[in-house]
Amino acid sequence: MLLFEVGIVEIQGIAMVLIIGLVFHLLTELRLVKSEIRAKQPEKAVNGQLILQAYERLALLADRISLKNLVTRMHSTVLTAAELQAGLIETIRSEYEHNITQQIYINSEVWKAITNLKEQNIFIINQLATVLAPQANAIELSKLILEYCTNNNAELSQLVLDAIQFEVKKLL
């Protein structure tokens, strides 16, 4: 009987060692799985930085396609009004297309405001250009656009910038 009891104790000891070994193995595997999951998930700081950078780029876009800044940047005495009109519209579209991927990082309402800004500015440029004679020069169109912005306080770009600032403040 003593031999039988010694065998049971040995089996219990071996079982205990196996259980401890299994628990150790499972804990090690669990740690590895947790670290793999963390490595695959982007950190919130990185995501926040991407979002802030997107808003920064869109603030720059709104500023660059504001009518006053466009006219000032593209001021020319040698172009016709039609050439300036085409250049202004091309610049707006190019700036917009260059930043189109930023919409995935930002509030959809802000992106809609950016799109509306682009469309409104193109519309205003086209409408004001139709008022001019076909042989008008670029200076006449520039003056007309600047007068329109000044008299009508029609710069949607400031509203878009305000919306961007509001969204950024919510993130900070």
C-alpha positions as CSV (number, residue, x, y, z in Angstrom):
1,M,0.0,0.0,0.0
2,L,2.9,2.3,0.7
3,L,4.2,1.8,-2.8
4,F,0.8,2.7,-4.2
5,E,0.7,6.0,-2.1
6,V,4.2,6.9,-3.2
7,G,3.1,6.4,-6.9
8,I,0.1,8.7,-6.4
9,V,2.3,11.4,-4.8
10,E,4.7,11.2,-7.8
11,I,1.8,11.4,-10.2
12,Q,0.3,14.3,-8.4
13,G,3.7,16.0,-8.4
14,I,4.1,15.4,-12.2
15,A,0.6,16.7,-12.8
16,M,1.3,19.8,-10.7
17,V,4.4,20.5,-12.7
18,L,2.5,20.0,-16.0
19,I,-0.3,22.3,-14.8
20,I,2.2,25.0,-13.8
21,G,4.1,24.6,-17.1
22,L,0.8,24.8,-19.0
23,V,-0.3,27.9,-17.1
24,F,3.1,29.5,-17.7
25,H,2.9,28.7,-21.4
26,L,-0.7,30.1,-21.7
27,L,0.3,33.3,-19.9
28,T,3.3,33.7,-22.3
29,E,1.0,33.2,-25.3
30,L,-1.5,35.7,-23.9
31,R,1.3,38.3,-23.5
32,L,2.4,37.7,-27.1
33,V,-1.1,38.1,-28.5
34,K,-1.7,41.3,-26.5
35,S,1.5,42.8,-27.8
36,E,0.7,41.8,-31.4
37,I,-2.8,43.4,-31.1
38,R,-1.2,46.6,-29.7
39,A,1.3,46.7,-32.5
40,K,-1.4,46.4,-35.1
41,Q,-3.6,49.2,-33.7
42,P,-2.5,52.7,-34.5
43,E,-2.0,54.8,-31.4
44,K,-4.5,57.5,-30.6
45,A,-1.7,60.0,-30.6
46,V,-0.8,59.1,-34.2
47,N,-4.5,59.2,-35.2
48,G,-4.9,62.6,-33.5
49,Q,-1.8,63.9,-35.3
50,L,-3.2,62.8,-38.7
51,I,-6.5,64.5,-38.0
52,L,-4.8,67.7,-36.9
53,Q,-2.6,67.7,-39.9
54,A,-5.7,67.2,-42.2
55,Y,-7.4,70.2,-40.6
56,E,-4.2,72.3,-41.0
57,R,-4.0,71.4,-44.7
58,L,-7.7,72.3,-45.1
59,A,-7.2,75.6,-43.3
60,L,-4.4,76.4,-45.7
61,L,-6.6,75.3,-48.7
62,A,-9.5,77.6,-47.5
63,D,-7.1,80.4,-47.2
64,R,-5.4,79.7,-50.6
65,I,-8.7,79.6,-52.5
66,S,-10.3,82.6,-50.9
67,L,-11.1,85.1,-53.6
68,K,-9.0,87.9,-52.2
69,N,-5.9,85.7,-51.9
70,L,-6.4,84.1,-55.3
71,V,-6.7,87.5,-57.0
72,T,-3.7,88.8,-55.2
73,R,-1.6,85.8,-56.0
74,M,-2.6,85.7,-59.7
75,H,-2.5,89.4,-60.3
76,S,-1.4,90.1,-63.9
77,T,-1.4,93.0,-66.2
78,V,-0.8,91.0,-69.4
79,L,-3.7,88.5,-69.2
80,T,-7.2,88.9,-70.5
81,A,-10.1,88.6,-68.1
82,A,-11.0,85.3,-69.7
83,E,-7.4,84.0,-69.2
84,L,-7.5,85.1,-65.6
85,Q,-10.9,83.6,-65.1
86,A,-9.6,80.2,-66.4
87,G,-6.5,80.5,-64.3
88,L,-8.4,81.2,-61.1
89,I,-10.8,78.3,-61.7
90,E,-7.9,76.0,-62.5
91,T,-6.1,77.0,-59.4
92,I,-9.1,76.4,-57.2
93,R,-9.7,73.0,-58.7
94,S,-6.1,72.0,-58.5
95,E,-5.8,73.1,-54.8
96,Y,-9.0,71.2,-54.0
97,E,-7.9,68.0,-55.8
98,H,-4.5,68.2,-54.1
99,N,-6.2,68.0,-50.7
100,I,-9.1,65.7,-51.5
101,T,-7.7,62.8,-49.5
102,Q,-7.9,64.8,-46.3
103,Q,-11.7,64.2,-46.2
104,I,-11.2,60.8,-44.7
105,Y,-9.7,62.3,-41.5
106,I,-12.2,65.1,-40.9
107,N,-15.8,65.8,-40.0
108,S,-18.0,65.3,-43.1
109,E,-19.7,68.6,-42.5
110,V,-16.4,70.4,-42.6
111,W,-15.5,68.7,-45.9
112,K,-18.9,69.7,-47.3
113,A,-18.1,73.3,-46.3
114,I,-14.8,73.0,-48.2
115,T,-16.5,71.7,-51.3
116,N,-19.2,74.5,-51.0
117,L,-16.4,77.0,-50.8
118,K,-14.8,75.7,-53.9
119,E,-18.1,75.7,-55.8
120,Q,-19.1,79.1,-54.6
121,N,-15.9,80.7,-55.6
122,I,-16.0,79.2,-59.0
123,F,-19.6,80.4,-59.4
124,I,-18.7,83.9,-58.3
125,I,-15.7,84.1,-60.7
126,N,-17.8,82.9,-63.6
127,Q,-20.7,85.2,-62.8
128,L,-18.5,88.3,-62.5
129,A,-16.6,87.5,-65.7
130,T,-19.8,87.4,-67.7
131,V,-20.4,91.1,-66.7
132,L,-17.2,92.2,-68.5
133,A,-16.7,92.8,-72.1
134,P,-15.0,90.0,-74.1
135,Q,-11.9,92.1,-74.6
136,A,-11.6,93.1,-70.9
137,N,-8.2,92.7,-69.3
138,A,-7.4,90.8,-66.1
139,I,-7.1,93.9,-64.0
140,E,-10.8,94.6,-64.6
141,L,-11.8,91.2,-63.5
142,S,-9.5,91.4,-60.4
143,K,-11.1,94.7,-59.4
144,L,-14.5,93.4,-59.9
145,I,-13.8,90.3,-57.7
146,L,-12.2,92.4,-55.0
147,E,-15.1,94.9,-55.0
148,Y,-17.6,92.1,-54.8
149,C,-15.8,90.6,-51.8
150,T,-15.5,94.0,-50.1
151,N,-19.0,95.2,-50.8
152,N,-20.8,92.0,-50.1
153,N,-18.6,90.6,-47.3
154,A,-18.9,87.4,-49.4
155,E,-15.9,85.5,-48.3
156,L,-17.1,82.1,-47.3
157,S,-13.6,81.1,-46.6
158,Q,-13.7,82.8,-43.2
159,L,-16.7,80.7,-42.2
160,V,-14.9,77.6,-43.3
161,L,-11.9,78.6,-41.3
162,D,-14.1,79.2,-38.3
163,A,-15.6,75.7,-38.7
164,I,-12.1,74.1,-38.9
165,Q,-11.0,76.0,-35.8
166,F,-14.2,74.8,-33.9
167,E,-13.4,71.2,-34.9
168,V,-9.8,71.4,-33.9
169,K,-10.7,72.9,-30.5
170,K,-12.9,69.9,-29.9
171,L,-9.9,67.7,-30.5
172,L,-7.6,69.5,-28.1
